[in-house]
């Protein structure tokens, strides 16, 4: 029996001021968050810019909400002369439950390596924060027939820290579908997520069956149902569509198996 959680994670990227973030929450909460809270195996999280984590933390406490906070990056050192970086201790202050590690935009634009991703993940789990470890291929890798080899290498390098015990989440996000308006088909997503689970199973045995694997890239209210019907897709890392509280609400309700009204 599959007891993995369905996870719907908003990734706001470099969007939302404090006023916009709190306004988004006030619109989203009555639409979908309460419904999700009634579902034991559905979890909703918002990975927000660092500047709005505190006001969101305060607003979520005021609402007594089960929506979880997530960050978009973390640094592996606890403190020191690392200008612009954020430590796990800083994130802990706001009860941050998740942190995105190795998003394709950081891998491509900021040259973040899988070795760096692994160090960031290690810092997160040490602090009790669950890393959402992102992997995915470029269009050239896919066209070259190297998808599975690429995913396996990224997983092994990005999870070098992992002793098969700590809680992790993996997100498959094909680079060619991030911010392009394109999306992998459900069959594409299932192939990749199924292979990711196979690789995890080789490392962790049956424990891999309890790891949530998300799909990210062009997720919308229109395609979320088909994606969630895939046996190895346990949720979604939602970018552009999560900026609209109405659209993200429909995505969350689809995860609750309740059609949007």
C-alpha positions as CSV (number, residue, x, y, z in Angstrom):
1,X,0.0,0.0,0.0
2,X,1.3,3.4,-1.0
3,X,1.5,5.6,2.1
4,X,3.6,8.4,0.6
5,X,2.3,11.9,1.1
6,X,1.0,14.0,-1.8
7,X,3.1,17.1,-1.6
8,X,2.2,20.4,-3.4
9,X,5.1,22.8,-3.0
10,X,5.0,26.4,-4.2
11,X,8.3,27.8,-5.4
12,X,7.9,31.6,-5.6
13,X,11.5,32.1,-6.9
14,X,12.4,35.8,-6.8
15,X,8.9,37.1,-6.5
16,X,6.6,38.6,-3.8
17,X,7.2,41.5,-1.5
18,X,6.0,41.2,2.1
19,X,2.7,42.9,1.3
20,X,2.2,40.6,-1.7
21,X,3.1,37.4,0.2
22,X,0.7,38.1,3.0
23,X,-2.0,39.0,0.5
24,X,-1.4,35.8,-1.4
25,X,-1.8,33.8,1.8
26,X,-5.0,35.5,2.8
27,X,-6.5,34.6,-0.6
28,X,-5.2,31.1,-0.8
29,X,-5.9,30.0,2.8
30,X,-9.7,29.8,2.8
31,X,-9.7,28.3,-0.7
32,X,-7.5,25.3,-0.3
33,X,-5.3,25.2,2.8
34,X,-8.1,24.2,5.2
35,X,-9.2,21.4,2.8
36,X,-5.6,20.1,2.6
37,X,-5.3,20.2,6.4
38,X,-8.1,17.6,6.6
39,X,-6.1,15.2,4.4
40,X,-3.6,13.3,6.5
41,X,-1.4,12.4,3.5
42,X,-1.5,15.8,1.7
43,X,1.1,18.4,2.6
44,X,1.3,21.9,1.3
45,X,4.4,24.1,1.5
46,X,5.5,27.5,0.3
47,X,9.2,28.0,-0.6
48,X,9.5,31.7,-0.3
49,X,12.3,34.3,-0.7
50,X,14.2,34.8,2.5
51,X,12.8,38.3,3.0
52,X,9.2,37.1,3.4
53,X,9.8,34.0,5.6
54,X,9.3,35.9,8.9
55,X,6.0,37.6,7.9
56,X,4.7,34.4,6.5
57,X,5.7,32.6,9.7
58,X,3.7,35.1,11.7
59,X,0.7,34.9,9.4
60,X,0.6,31.1,9.4
61,X,0.8,31.0,13.2
62,X,-2.1,33.5,13.4
63,X,-4.1,31.3,11.1
64,X,-3.1,28.2,13.0
65,X,-2.3,26.8,9.5
66,X,-0.7,23.5,8.7
67,X,0.9,25.0,5.5
68,X,4.6,24.5,5.9
69,X,7.3,27.0,5.2
70,X,10.2,26.3,2.9
71,X,13.3,28.2,1.8
72,X,14.8,28.3,-1.7
73,X,18.5,27.8,-0.7
74,X,20.8,27.2,2.3
75,X,24.5,27.3,2.9
76,X,26.6,24.5,4.4
77,X,28.5,26.6,6.9
78,X,26.9,27.4,10.2
79,X,28.2,31.0,10.3
80,X,31.0,33.2,9.1
81,X,32.3,35.4,6.3
82,X,30.0,34.2,3.6
83,X,28.3,37.3,2.3
84,X,24.8,36.9,1.1
85,X,24.4,33.3,2.3
86,X,21.8,31.9,4.7
87,X,22.5,29.3,7.4
88,X,20.3,26.5,8.7
89,X,20.2,28.2,12.1
90,X,18.7,31.3,10.5
91,X,16.0,29.2,8.8
92,X,15.2,27.3,12.0
93,X,14.0,30.5,13.6
94,X,10.9,30.5,11.4
95,X,10.3,26.7,11.8
96,X,11.3,26.2,8.1
97,X,10.5,22.6,7.3
98,X,11.8,22.3,3.7
99,X,14.6,23.8,1.6
100,X,15.1,23.5,-2.1
101,X,18.6,22.3,-2.9
102,X,20.0,22.2,-6.4
103,X,17.2,23.8,-8.4
104,X,18.1,23.8,-12.1
105,X,18.1,27.6,-12.2
106,X,20.9,27.6,-9.6
107,X,22.7,24.8,-11.3
108,X,22.6,26.5,-14.7
109,X,22.8,30.2,-13.8
110,X,25.0,30.1,-10.8
111,X,27.1,27.0,-11.7
112,X,26.0,25.1,-8.6
113,X,27.5,21.6,-8.7
114,X,26.1,18.4,-7.3
115,X,28.9,18.4,-4.8
116,X,27.7,21.8,-3.5
117,X,24.1,20.5,-3.5
118,X,25.2,17.5,-1.3
119,X,26.9,19.8,1.2
120,X,23.8,22.0,1.4
121,X,21.5,19.0,1.9
122,X,23.8,17.7,4.7
123,X,23.5,21.0,6.5
124,X,19.8,20.9,6.1
125,X,19.3,17.4,7.5
126,X,21.7,18.1,10.4
127,X,19.3,21.0,11.4
128,X,16.2,18.9,11.0
129,X,15.2,20.6,7.7
130,X,14.1,18.3,4.9
131,X,15.9,19.0,1.6
132,X,14.0,18.9,-1.7
133,X,16.8,17.6,-3.9
134,X,16.3,18.7,-7.5
135,X,17.6,16.7,-10.5
136,X,16.8,17.0,-14.2
137,X,18.2,17.0,-17.7
138,X,18.7,19.6,-20.4
139,X,17.1,19.1,-23.8
140,X,20.4,18.1,-25.4
141,X,20.7,15.2,-22.8
142,X,17.2,14.1,-23.5
143,X,17.6,14.2,-27.3
144,X,20.9,12.3,-27.0
145,X,19.2,9.4,-25.2
146,X,21.2,10.0,-22.0
147,X,18.3,10.8,-19.6
148,X,18.6,7.8,-17.3
149,X,22.4,8.0,-17.1
150,X,22.2,11.7,-16.3
151,X,19.6,11.2,-13.6
152,X,21.6,8.4,-11.9
153,X,24.8,10.4,-11.9
154,X,23.1,13.5,-10.5
155,X,21.3,11.5,-7.8
156,X,24.5,9.8,-6.6
157,X,26.5,13.0,-6.5
158,X,23.7,15.1,-5.0
159,X,22.9,12.5,-2.3
160,X,26.6,11.7,-1.4
161,X,25.7,13.0,2.1
162,X,22.7,10.6,2.5
163,X,23.1,7.5,4.8
164,X,19.6,6.2,3.6
165,X,18.1,7.2,7.0
166,X,17.4,10.9,6.9
167,X,14.1,12.2,5.4
168,X,14.5,13.6,1.9
169,X,12.3,14.6,-0.9
170,X,13.4,14.4,-4.6
171,X,12.1,16.7,-7.3
172,X,12.4,15.8,-11.0
173,X,12.5,19.0,-13.0
174,X,13.6,18.8,-16.6
175,X,15.6,21.9,-17.3
176,X,13.9,22.4,-20.7
177,X,10.5,22.7,-19.0
178,X,11.5,25.3,-16.3
179,X,10.1,28.8,-17.0
180,X,9.6,28.0,-20.7
181,X,5.9,27.3,-20.8
182,X,6.6,23.7,-21.7
183,X,5.8,20.7,-19.6
184,X,6.9,17.0,-19.8
185,X,4.0,14.7,-20.6
186,X,2.7,12.5,-17.8
187,X,4.5,9.6,-19.5
188,X,7.8,11.5,-19.5
189,X,7.3,12.4,-15.8
190,X,6.5,8.8,-14.8
191,X,9.4,7.4,-16.7
192,X,11.9,9.7,-14.9
193,X,10.3,9.5,-11.5
194,X,10.0,5.8,-11.7
195,X,13.7,5.5,-12.6
196,X,14.6,7.9,-9.7
197,X,12.7,5.5,-7.3
198,X,14.6,2.6,-8.8
199,X,18.0,4.3,-8.2
200,X,16.9,5.2,-4.6
201,X,15.8,1.6,-4.1
202,X,19.2,0.3,-5.1
203,X,20.7,2.5,-2.3
204,X,18.0,2.3,0.4
205,X,16.0,-0.8,-0.3
206,X,12.3,-0.7,0.6
207,X,12.8,2.7,2.3
208,X,12.7,4.2,-1.2
209,X,9.0,3.4,-1.4
210,X,8.3,6.0,1.3
211,X,10.3,8.9,-0.3
212,X,8.1,11.5,-2.0
213,X,9.2,12.2,-5.6
214,X,7.8,15.4,-7.1
215,X,7.5,16.7,-10.7
216,X,8.4,20.3,-11.5
217,X,8.2,22.2,-14.7
218,X,5.2,23.8,-16.3
219,X,2.7,22.5,-13.7
220,X,-0.8,24.0,-14.1
221,X,-4.3,23.4,-12.8
222,X,-4.9,21.8,-16.2
223,X,-2.2,19.1,-16.1
224,X,-1.8,18.4,-12.4
225,X,-4.5,15.7,-12.3
226,X,-2.8,13.7,-15.1
227,X,0.6,14.1,-13.4
228,X,-0.8,12.9,-10.0
229,X,-2.3,9.8,-11.6
230,X,1.2,8.6,-12.3
231,X,2.2,5.9,-9.8
232,X,5.6,7.4,-9.0
233,X,4.7,11.1,-9.1
234,X,3.8,12.0,-5.5
235,X,3.2,15.7,-6.0
236,X,4.5,18.8,-7.7
237,X,7.1,21.6,-7.3
238,X,5.1,24.5,-8.7
239,X,6.7,27.6,-10.1
240,X,4.8,30.2,-12.1
241,X,1.4,28.8,-11.4
242,X,2.0,29.1,-7.6
243,X,2.3,32.9,-7.8
244,X,-1.5,33.0,-8.4
245,X,-3.3,31.9,-5.2
246,X,-6.4,30.9,-7.2
247,X,-4.3,28.7,-9.6
248,X,-2.3,27.1,-6.8
249,X,-5.5,26.5,-4.8
250,X,-6.9,24.5,-7.7
251,X,-3.7,22.5,-7.9
252,X,-3.9,21.8,-4.1
253,X,-7.5,20.7,-4.4
254,X,-6.6,18.4,-7.2
255,X,-4.1,16.8,-4.8
256,X,-6.9,16.4,-2.3
257,X,-8.9,14.6,-5.0
258,X,-11.5,17.3,-4.8
259,X,-12.3,19.0,-8.1
260,X,-11.9,22.8,-8.0
261,X,-15.2,24.7,-7.8
